[in-house]
Amino acid sequence: MTKEPKDFAFVTFETKGSVAVRVAPGETQLVQEVQRFLLHNEVSLDSFSQATAEQSKTMILAKNLPAGTLAAELRETFSHFGSLGRVLLPKGGVTTIIVEFLEPLEVHRVF
């Protein structure tokens, strides 16, 4: 019987790799749910993948929000900059939202 070298370890599917493998389907499902949510709210998904796509003059994308942020909190925060249309916050702990302003000039106040 041969011995394994002490500085060598086997990583098997049942050990470290299994966490990533188990998480991947959940992430895929979350991405699909967000895509369906955005399409249902008439958001063009092409605008996210094409660098040359025309930017909206009334919508902004806000990222890296704390998990558990409520739409009402976001509406209150962004309403200081102007009149809001939609605040699109997908379910599932997504930390990116879309905020729609009613007037194009109001979008610039955010920045």
N, C-alpha and C positions, 0 to 999 in steps of 0.2 A: 504494500500500500504506500502511495506517495503522499507526502505532506505538502500542504499549501504553504508558500512563503508567508512569513508573518506580515510583510508589508503589502500584501495583495489581498483584495477582497472581491468576492463575486457580488454583483448587483443583479438580482433576479426580478422578474416581473412582480413577484409577490412582495418585494420589499420596497425600495425607494421609488422605482418607476411607476408603481401602481397608483400613487396619489395623482400624478399628472395625468395618467390614463383615465382615471375616474373623474377628474375635474373637466377634462376636455369636452365631453358631451354636454355638460351643464353650461359651459361657456358658449358652445355652439347654439344651444337652445336659447340662451339669453340674447345672443346676437340676432337670431331669427325673430324673436319676439319684438325686439327694438325695431327691426326693419319693418315688420308688419305694422307696428304702432305708427311709425313715421309715414308709411305709405297710406295708412288709414287717415292720417291727418294731412294728406296731400303735400308731403315734403318730398322733393326730388332727391333720390339717393345718388343720382349722378353728380350732384353738386359737391358731394363729399369725396368722390374719387377722381374728379377731373380738375387739375390745377388751373386750367384755362376756362373753367365754367364761370359764367357771369355770376357775380355775387349779388345777393339780395340787398336791396336798399332799405328794407324795413325789418330784417331779421338778423339776430346775432346768435352765435353759438357760445355758450358759457360752459367751461369744462372744469374738472377737478373740484367739484363741489363736495362737501362732506356727505357721506352716506347718511340717509335718513332725512335729508333736506326736504321740506314740504313745499308744494307749489304755492301755497298762500304766502310763505315767507319770501319766496322768490318774486312773487307778484308785488309784494310790499316794497322790497328792495329796489327792483327795477322801475317801479312806478314813479320814483323820485326823478327819473330822467325824462319822463313823458308818458303819454297815454298808451296803454298796452292793448294789444289784440290778444293773441294766444300766448300762453306759457306752456310749452310742451315738455313734460317731465315723464319719461317712460318709467314704468314700474320695474321693480326688480333690483333696486339699489344702484341704478345707473347714475353716474355722477356728472353727466353731460345733459344740458337742456338747450332748448331753442326758445328764444324770446322774440315775439313779434311786436314791433311798435307800429302805431297807426300812421305816423308821419316820418318820412325819411330823415328829416333834419334832427329828430329826436334821437335817432340811433347814434349820431356822432357825439352826443352829450355823455354817453356811457364811457367813451374813450377819452 
